[in-house]
Amino acid sequence: MIFIDCKQGTEEWLHARAGAITASMCADAVDVTKKGEPTAKSIAYAARVALERVSGKPSDGGFVSWEMRRGTELEPHARIAYEANSGNLASESGIVMTDDHLFGYSTDGFIEDDGLIEIKCQSSAEKIINLWRTRDVSDYMHQMQMGMWISNRSWCDLVMYAPQLAAVGKELFIERIARDEEFIDAMVEKLLAFAKRVDDNEAVLRG
């Protein structure tokens, strides 16, 4: 495991993760059809990673959407609210990479020796309501499990921060997810297959 101490969204962060298969894109990477074939999302991401490997630069040119900018601005407030609510101290973190730099995870914070936090500052009112209604965190499961796999952690607290709900006391949603070895084993098998497709794409570009 390699740790790169850099702030999310910076030039250093963007270039450190360029060409790596990241946890935030894990669900797309491992997405397959019922027949086991890669979906359009997986194919597109494999092409993007290959291009980044050749260029050494982010394929999106470092584009930052307003949602990403909003999340970066709210994240420190979310961390403070989480610490006050849980009593846990979350160290600000950077990028955790596998030793071969093949896979990477931008963690939002480490908790002591075996925990993580994954902060979401959701802008979609529908998603905020659905999360409170169902507590279904499956949309973020691949990202969290890949993060725990890369960083060798045992649990991850999903933190959704929605300051617009402060009036009703629901600005902070926390759900603890335990490391799932069975899930990780299946995920890693698919990630390695995805990495092979990236290698094939890179060979085409360099050939």
C-alpha positions in Angstrom: 0.0 0.0 0.0 1.3 3.5 -0.9 -0.1 6.6 0.6 0.1 10.0 -1.3 -0.6 13.0 0.9 -2.5 15.4 -1.3 -5.7 17.4 -1.2 -8.6 16.2 -3.4 -9.1 18.3 -6.5 -5.6 19.7 -6.6 -3.3 19.3 -9.6 -1.2 16.8 -7.6 -4.3 14.8 -6.8 -5.5 14.8 -10.4 -2.1 13.6 -11.8 -1.5 11.1 -9.0 -4.7 9.2 -9.9 -4.4 9.5 -13.7 -4.1 6.1 -15.2 -5.2 4.3 -12.0 -8.4 2.4 -11.7 -10.2 4.3 -8.9 -12.7 3.3 -6.3 -15.1 6.1 -7.3 -15.3 4.4 -10.7 -15.3 0.8 -9.4 -19.0 0.2 -10.1 -18.6 1.2 -13.7 -15.4 -0.8 -14.1 -16.9 -4.1 -12.9 -20.3 -3.5 -14.6 -21.2 -6.5 -16.8 -24.2 -7.8 -18.6 -26.1 -11.0 -17.6 -23.8 -12.8 -20.1 -20.7 -11.5 -18.3 -19.8 -9.1 -21.0 -18.6 -5.6 -20.1 -21.3 -2.9 -20.4 -20.9 0.4 -22.4 -19.9 2.1 -19.1 -17.1 -0.4 -18.4 -15.9 -0.2 -22.0 -15.8 3.6 -21.9 -13.9 3.7 -18.6 -11.3 1.1 -19.8 -10.6 3.3 -22.8 -10.3 6.4 -20.6 -7.8 4.7 -18.2 -5.7 3.5 -21.1 -5.5 7.0 -22.5 -4.5 8.4 -19.2 -1.7 5.9 -18.9 -0.3 6.9 -22.2 -0.6 10.7 -21.7 0.1 10.7 -17.9 -2.7 13.3 -17.6 -6.4 13.1 -16.6 -8.5 12.4 -19.7 -11.1 14.9 -18.7 -8.5 17.7 -18.5 -9.2 18.1 -14.7 -12.8 19.2 -15.3 -14.6 20.1 -12.1 -18.4 20.2 -12.1 -20.4 22.4 -9.8 -21.4 19.3 -7.9 -17.8 18.4 -7.3 -16.9 21.9 -6.3 -19.8 22.0 -3.9 -18.7 18.7 -2.4 -15.2 20.0 -1.9 -16.5 23.2 -0.2 -18.8 21.3 2.1 -16.5 18.4 3.0 -14.7 20.1 5.9 -18.1 21.0 7.5 -19.2 17.4 7.0 -16.1 16.1 8.7 -16.6 18.5 11.7 -20.3 17.5 12.0 -19.3 13.8 11.9 -16.7 14.2 14.5 -19.1 16.0 16.8 -21.8 13.4 16.3 -19.7 10.3 16.5 -16.8 11.2 18.8 -14.4 9.9 16.2 -11.5 11.9 14.9 -11.2 11.7 11.1 -7.7 12.5 9.8 -7.8 14.3 6.5 -6.3 12.0 3.9 -5.1 11.7 0.3 -4.8 8.8 -2.1 -4.1 5.2 -1.2 -2.6 3.2 -4.0 -1.8 -0.5 -4.4 1.9 -1.1 -4.6 1.8 -1.4 -8.4 -0.2 1.8 -8.7 -2.9 -0.1 -10.6 -5.7 0.7 -8.2 -6.4 3.8 -6.1 -8.7 5.2 -3.5 -9.2 8.8 -2.5 -10.2 8.5 1.1 -12.1 11.3 2.9 -10.4 10.3 6.2 -8.9 7.5 8.4 -10.5 6.7 11.7 -7.8 5.2 14.1 -6.3 2.0 12.8 -9.1 0.3 11.1 -11.8 2.7 10.0 -12.6 5.0 7.1 -15.1 7.7 6.3 -16.7 8.3 2.9 -18.4 11.7 2.7 -21.1 12.5 0.3 -22.6 16.0 0.0 -25.6 15.1 -2.1 -27.2 17.8 -4.2 -30.1 15.6 -5.5 -33.2 16.1 -3.3 -34.6 12.8 -4.5 -31.4 10.9 -3.5 -31.3 12.6 -0.1 -34.9 11.6 0.6 -34.4 8.0 -0.6 -31.4 7.5 1.6 -33.3 8.6 4.7 -36.3 6.6 3.6 -34.5 3.3 2.8 -31.0 3.6 4.3 -30.0 1.8 1.1 -26.3 2.5 0.5 -25.8 0.1 -2.3 -25.0 2.9 -4.8 -21.7 3.5 -2.8 -20.9 -0.1 -1.9 -18.3 -0.8 -4.5 -16.5 2.4 -3.7 -16.4 1.7 0.0 -15.5 -2.0 -0.3 -12.7 -1.2 -2.7 -11.5 1.5 -0.4 -11.4 -1.0 2.5 -9.6 -3.5 0.3 -6.9 -1.1 -0.8 -6.4 0.5 2.6 -6.7 -2.8 4.5 -9.4 -1.3 6.8 -12.3 -3.1 8.6 -15.1 -0.7 8.3 -16.3 2.5 6.6 -18.8 5.1 7.8 -20.8 6.5 4.9 -21.5 10.1 5.8 -24.1 12.1 3.9 -24.1 15.8 4.8 -27.1 17.9 3.7 -27.0 21.3 5.5 -30.3 22.2 3.9 -31.9 19.7 6.4 -30.5 21.4 9.5 -34.0 22.8 10.3 -35.3 19.3 11.0 -32.1 17.9 12.5 -31.3 15.6 9.6 -28.3 17.3 8.1 -26.1 14.3 8.9 -26.7 10.7 7.8 -24.2 8.0 9.0 -24.3 4.3 8.1 -21.4 2.0 9.1 -20.5 -0.6 6.6 -18.3 -3.6 7.5 -15.7 -5.1 5.3 -17.2 -7.9 3.3 -14.6 -10.4 2.1 -17.0 -12.3 -0.1 -18.0 -9.1 -1.9 -14.4 -8.1 -2.2 -13.2 -11.4 -3.6 -15.9 -11.2 -6.4 -15.1 -7.5 -6.9 -11.4 -8.0 -7.3 -11.9 -10.8 -9.8 -13.9 -8.5 -11.9 -11.4 -5.6 -11.4 -8.5 -7.8 -12.6 -10.5 -8.7 -15.7 -11.1 -5.0 -16.3 -7.4 -4.2 -15.8 -6.6 -6.7 -18.6 -9.0 -4.8 -20.9 -7.2 -1.6 -20.0 -3.8 -3.3 -20.8 -5.2 -4.4 -24.2 -6.3 -0.8 -24.9 -2.9 0.6 -23.9 -1.2 -1.9 -26.2 -3.2 -0.7 -29.1 -2.3 3.0 -28.4 1.4 2.2 -27.9 1.6 -0.3 -30.8 
